[in-house]
Amino acid sequence: MSRTPAVRAKLVRSLTLIPAAAIILANIIGTGVFVKARVMTCNVGSPEMVLLVWLLAGLLTLCGALAGIILIIIGLPVYEYFRRRAGDVAPPFWQ
């Protein structure tokens, strides 16, 4: 039986920013759907209410995203909008 030298495999570092972000986002969303469903069902009582709450939360999230897009379109960064709206109450890092 002849022994051949071991060949070391090298991993190619080809994962860029967009695919890496997609993997992280998929893990967060995928895990949250299965973990939070049980907790929400225990709190609201029925699967129908869980779906209704998820739908309402999704619509609220969509409204927040659209508001952020509108601020970007008019050229006002979100942090600047909140700094102007909060005035003296704004945290120091917004000053």
N, C-alpha and C positions, 0 to 999 in steps of 0.2 A: 504494500500500500504506500503510494508516494504521497508526500505532503507538499502541497502547493502553498505559496505564501498567501496570507489573508489579504483580501482586497478591501480597502476602506472605502465605504460609500460616503459621498459628500452630498449634503442637502443643498439644494439650490434655493437661495433667498430671493424668491420672486413675488412674495406677497407685498402688494403695494397698499397705499392708504385706503382706497375705496373698498377693495375686497376685505381688508382687515376690519374696517368700520362695519361692513355688511355682516361679517361673522359675529362681531360683538353685539350688534343690534338684533340679529336673529336669535342669539342666545338669551338676551334680555327679554325679548318679546315671547319667545317660545317657553321660557321658564315661567314667566309671570302668568301666562294663560293657565298653566296647569297648577301652579301653587296657589294663586289667588282665587281660583274658582271655588275651592272647598271653603276657604275662609269667608268669602262673600256669601255662599249658600248658607253657611251656619249663621251669618248675621242677618240676612234678609228673609230666610225661610223657604223660598221656593226658587226653582230654576228659572221660572218666567220673570221673576223680579230681578234675578241676576242679569238676565239678558237685557232687561229694560234699563237697569243701572249702567251696564256696559255701553248701551246705545247712547244714553244721555251723556256719559263721560266722554265717549267718542265725539259727540257733537260739540261738547264744550272744548275739547282739545282742538277740534277743527276750527272753531271760532278763534281760539287763541293763535293758532298758526296763521290763519288768514289775516288777523290783525297785525301780526308781525310782518307778514308780506306787504301789507299796505304801508306800514311804517318804512319798510325798506324802499318801496317804490317811490314814496315822496321824499326819500333821502334823509330820513331821520332815524338814526340808530335807536334800538329799543331802550338801551340804557340812558340815552339822552332824553327820550320821551319821559321815562320814569323820573329822571332827575328834575326835569322841568315841572312835572306834575306834583312831585313830593316836596319840592322847595326846601325849606329848612329842616324838614324831617328826614331828608335823604341820608343814608349812611355815608360815612366819611370817604369811602372809596368811590362814591359817585360825584364828589365835589370837584 
